[in-house]
Amino acid sequence: MKYNKVEICGINTSKLPVLTEQEKDELLKKVKKGDKQAREALINGNLRLVLSVIQRFVNRGENLDDLFQVGCIGLIKSIDNFDLSQNVRFSTYAVPMIIGEIRRYLRDNNSVRVSRSIKDTAYRAMQVKEYLTNKLHREPTIEEISKELLMDPGQVVMALESIVEPVSLYEPVYSDGGDTIYILDQVGDNNDDQNWLGEIALKEAIVNLSEREKKILRLRFLKGKTQMEVSNEIGISQAQVSRLEKGALDKIKNLN
């Protein structure tokens, strides 16, 4: 089924029911008491919510029927795990759950296959990262995560990079209202005659930056390193690398 049609998984989306917040609350209370009919009504009454979420993923070439079914799994998990004592709307809780379920599906069904052991390492690293963030009240470095896991930093970086969602070459990276620059435009051949011109332009542009900013841009755009690799090399978090890189690029834009 295509995105602009009214049927998905055999369901006429134009006829889906819409529940009020009060109706949702009443159904949720019944669900918590084991009422299966209320659970079914709550699922059907939130299918439009699933549809609104999968619209974020329509340009990835995935089958929308599959995404809808996966999104419904996320919806059902939301219903089963929702805590009525929390002062939060059901949709506020459900949307991240649905998105997470779809992202896991896309990651696990990625055409670039990643071994289970590497994925397990990545998930453990993410858990350790969350634990250390709460403990240290800051984002931990790759070295700190690696030490906690008793692993080589390189293995941790490789594992974390392996579960990063792939980006389309036609993903826009910059637009000033005129021509849009895509990732494809920034991918060049190592033998491209324009490469040395780009290096000269970058070296001239970073003259007024701090030494840390210069190093980050050199590693990122001249050496082709990922933000995780840069964070590992200079001993700061990937989030800090991202902020410094963005700040440096903003400075360069303001100078031009």
Secondary structure, 3 states (H helix, E strand, C coil): CCCCCCEECCEEHHHCCCCCHHHHHHHHHHHHCCCHHHHHHHHHCCHHHHHHHHHHHHHHCCCHHHHHHHHHHHHHHHHHHCCCCCCCCHHHHHHHHHHHHHHHHHHHCCCCCCCHHHHHHHHHHHHHHHHHHHHHCCCCCHHHHHHHHCCCHHHHHHHHHHCCCCCCCCCEEEECCCCEEEHHHHCCCCCCCCHHHHHHHHHHHCCCCCHHHHHHHHHHHHCCCCHHHHHHHHCCCHHHHHHHHHHHHHHHHHHC
